[in-house]
């Protein structure tokens, strides 16, 4: 192929409460760039996704997404200070853990999606 892909923008389910999901992702560092008809474009640095106002628990419990940050330990400290599990129902955090594929933290969002946050390789 002569054409190459440059970016991937996944659609992510919000779960039962779209506005709570928007508030949660703001706490993770994602800024809302736009919102229209049950969709919102969210960006954190070069990480971007489209939050969709949809609640499909089976899908949500089986979806995983990875993004990278420049300083995993600093990001973990920032998240820890926010008390996210107490502020948002269903949210869970797993501290930085070394895996065979790299060091990550895990975040279960209000919809049940598992986010893998890795140290950037740059």
N, C-alpha and C positions, 0 to 999 in steps of 0.2 A: 504494500500500500504506500502511496505517496503522501497521503494525509496522515497526521498523527494526532492522537488525543492530547489535550493540554490540561484539562481539568475534569474532575468528576464531582457532581453535585448530587448527593443522595437525598431522597425524600425520607424523612424520619417521622413516624407517627407521634402525635402529641399525647395520646392517651385521652382519658375522659375530660380533662380540663386544659384546653388550649392556652388560656391566659396564665394558668399556673405553670405550664411548661415554658411559656415565654419568660416568665419571672425566674424560673429555675435556670434556664440557659443564660440569662443575663448574669446570674450569680457565678456561672462558670466562665464568664468573660466574653460571651457572644453578644454582639450588638445587632439589633434588628435593623436591617437595611431597607426593608419594605414589608408591607403586609397587604394582602388582597384575597378576598373570597376563601378564607380558611387556610391560607398559605402565608408563610413568612420566611424571608431570606435572612439567615443569621450568619454573621461572620465574626471570627476571632483570629486576627492576623490573616494568614493565608488559608485557614480552615473555613469552609463554607458549607452550609447545608440548607435544605428547605424543610421547615417544620410544617407538617400537614395536620390539620384539625381532623383527626381520624382516631378511632379507638378500636383496635383489633388485637385483643390481649394475646392470642396465640402467636401472632406475628411479632408483637412487641417483646414477648418473653424469649424469642428466638433470634432477635436481631442484635448484631454486634457491630460497632463502628470504632475505628481507631483514628486518633489524631495525635500529633506530636507537639510538644512545647519546648521552648529553649532551655528551661530550667525546671526539671521535674520536681526537685525537692522544694524549690521556692513556690511552685504552683500548689504542691501538696500543703504547704504551710498556709497559704492563702485560703485554700478550700477549708482546711481544718478550723480556721478562725471563724468561718461563716455559720457553722452549726447546721449544715444543709439537711442531714437526716431528721433533725427535729423540726425543721421549718417546712419540709415538703414530704408528704406521705409517700411511702414506698422507696424513698431514696436510701441507698446504701453506698458506703465508700470503703475501699480496700487500700490500705497504705502501700507505698512503693514496695514492690516485690520483684525479685530477680527471677526471670524465666529463661529457658534455653534460647528464646528468640529476642530477649532484651528485658530491660527493667520497665515496669508499668505500674500505674495505679488503675483501679477499676471503679467505675461509677455506675450505679444503677439509677437511671433517671425516673421521674414520676410515672412514666408509662411502662417501665420495666425493661427498656432497652439498656444493654450493657455497653458502656463506653470504655475503651482501652486508651489510656493516655500514656504516651511513651516519651522518653527523652529524645529530642531531635538528634539526628545523626550529624548535623552540620556543626 
